[in-house]
């Protein structure tokens, strides 16, 4: 799907979720053929002509101005991440597509030292495709203890967190609210796709997940776009049982994110993390 088609699909998906009552529009009991706002209603809210907005959704209008995009974002009640996504999609529409195989993502040595300096906190470094670029021992133990711990060191073998969430039974069991985690993973990938429209590897990942997982394909069609931030996750780990952690996605660089999991000191959840660290610690060589 090219940039203009992606922009139109995103606008249509968002319009279909905005009900007349959400904007104070009286319908007087009339029967409506569409579940959300009509095109002309949204165009009126945004201050653009109905015909121009229709061309935008159909992928026939090009070079939408930043002011028009911001007006549409306000009319659709988009949050800041979604507003940036709209601008990314519009920018993609005017660039010449140039699918290419990007070089392997590299990790700054300072970031690796940061991972090593926090042994008591599970931490995983991911790139914009959700590939695992590095993890500390506790991060590996908590999120993917069944995976070869050295895999992130080899670009060709790096695990992908989105693929693990949808295709690996271990991750399905790990997250008690798997559906919520899955929605967040898809929204994060769609946001990344808007920022990296020419990334052939990202496109291949999305295509493979769409073919291998009907759940991914359904969520992808929902057009939600949002980077991961912070969320409370209830997990069931095979070594320490049930625990609840706060997962935070901390931006390290423009395209790399450090996922950390914490629990209040003295809580049973913090004790579970401590037990996990002890259970998976490698004895020092004598």
Secondary structure, DSSP 8 states (H G I E B T S, - for coil): --HHHHHHHHHHHHHHH--GGGGT---TT---SSSS--HHHHHHHHTS-HHHHHHHHHT------HHHHHHHHHHTT--HHHHHHHHHHHHHHHS----B--------HHHHHHHHT-TTSEEEEE-TT-BEEEE-HHHHHHHHTTS-TTGGGSGGG--BHHHHHHH-HHHHHHBTTHHHHHHHHHHHHHHHHHH-TTBHHHHHHHHHHHHH-HHHHHHHTTT------EEEEEEEETTTEEEEEEEEEEESSSS-EEEEEE--TTSHHHHHHHHHHHHH------
